[in-house]
Amino acid sequence: MTEPLMRLFGADIQTFFEPGSVLHVGRPSFVRAHARLNAGVGSAVGGYVLRIEGTDDPTDPDGWEALMSTRSDTGVEAVEHTFPVPAQAKLAYALAVDARGLLGLRLLARSTGGQGQNGDKVVADAVTW
């Protein structure tokens, strides 16, 4: 089943991390976040940095911790992943994370280069298994 993780468009995209929706994790062991990243014509955004955080108590605002995730295109495991997105580009990437023992996950995103503007987008959905 697919669940929405993040919907950021234009000026909502900042150079500091913005959290997306909380994915309440139940029985799944793994979660894959599928992100679609766009940079519009004349965009100041040079790319995006994504990271996944997890918690055992989604109601605790201080209980979130960064998790290691794996890029599906390169196999690189890291806490944060940088995705260059040249102007007028529409790219898609995926990150996978082990969700065992967690009750909630969220994706965070920030831009590199500058604040988002018209035509810039970060949209991500999660698939659990």
N, C-alpha and C positions, 0 to 999 in steps of 0.2 A: 504494500500500500504506500502511496506517495503522500507526504505531508509537506506543507509550505514551511520553509525556514527563514526566508528573507525576501523582502521586496523593497529595494531602494532605487529611486529614480532621480535624475537631475541633481538639484541643489540639496537633496536629502543625503547625498553621498559626501562624506566629510574626510578630512585627512587624519582623523582620530577614529578609533574603533567604535562602530555602532552595532549593538546586538540585534539579532533578528528574533523571531518567535521562538518560544520554548517548545521543544519537542519532548513530550512526556514519554519516557522510555519504559516499556513494560517488560515483556519477555524477550524481545529481540537481543541477539548477541552483538550484532554489528549494524552500523548505520553508514550509508554512503550518501554524501551530499553532492548533488548535481547542480553546479553553478553555471549560469549563463551571464557572461560579462561583455558589456558593450561600452565603447567609447565613441561618442558622436563626432561629427565634423567640427574641427577646431577645438576639440576637448582639451582641457588642461590636465586631465587624468592621464597619467602615463601607464597606469596599471592598478592592480588591486592586491591587497594583502588580506588573506582569509585565515581564520583560525577557528577551531572548535573548542568550546568549553563544556564541562560537565559538572554535575552536582548530584549529591544524594538527597538534597532538600531544595527543590525549585522555589520554595517560598522564602528562602534565606538569600537576600541580595548580596551578601558577602561570602556565600558558600560556593561560588563558581571558581573552577580551576581550569587552566589551559590543559588540553590533552594532546598527546602525540597523534597525528593523523598521517595517512599515507596518500600521496598523490597517485591517481591511477595512471596518469600519462608517463610518469618517470619512475614510480616506485619509491620515491624519496619520502622518508618518514621525518617529520619535524613538527614543531609546535605552531609555526606560522609558515605559510606558503605565499610567495609573491608570484603574481601572474602578470607579465607585461601585456598591455592591450593597446596597440597603436590606434591612433584616431581612425575612425570609420571602420573599426574592426568589431566583429561579433564572434566571440569565442566561447567554448564550453569546456569545463573541467569537472573532475570529480575527486572528492576526498573521502577516504574510508576511515572509520574509527571503531575501536572495540568499545562497546557500550555496556559490557557486563558489570554489574554492581552499581550502576548509575540510575537515577530516576529521571534526570532531565539533561538534555543537550541543547546547545544553541550555537549558531554560527555567528561570527563577528566579521565585519568587513571594514576596510578603510581604503582610501585612494592614495596613490602616490602621485606627486606632481602638483595637485591642486584639487579644489572642491569640484564636485560634479556640476554639470550644466546640462542643458537640453540635449537629449540623445544618449546620455550616459545611463547605465543600468547595471544593477547587481540583483539577479533573481536566482533563488536557490530553493530546491526541494530535496526532501530526504526520502530514501528508500530504506526500509528496515528488513532484516532477515535474521 
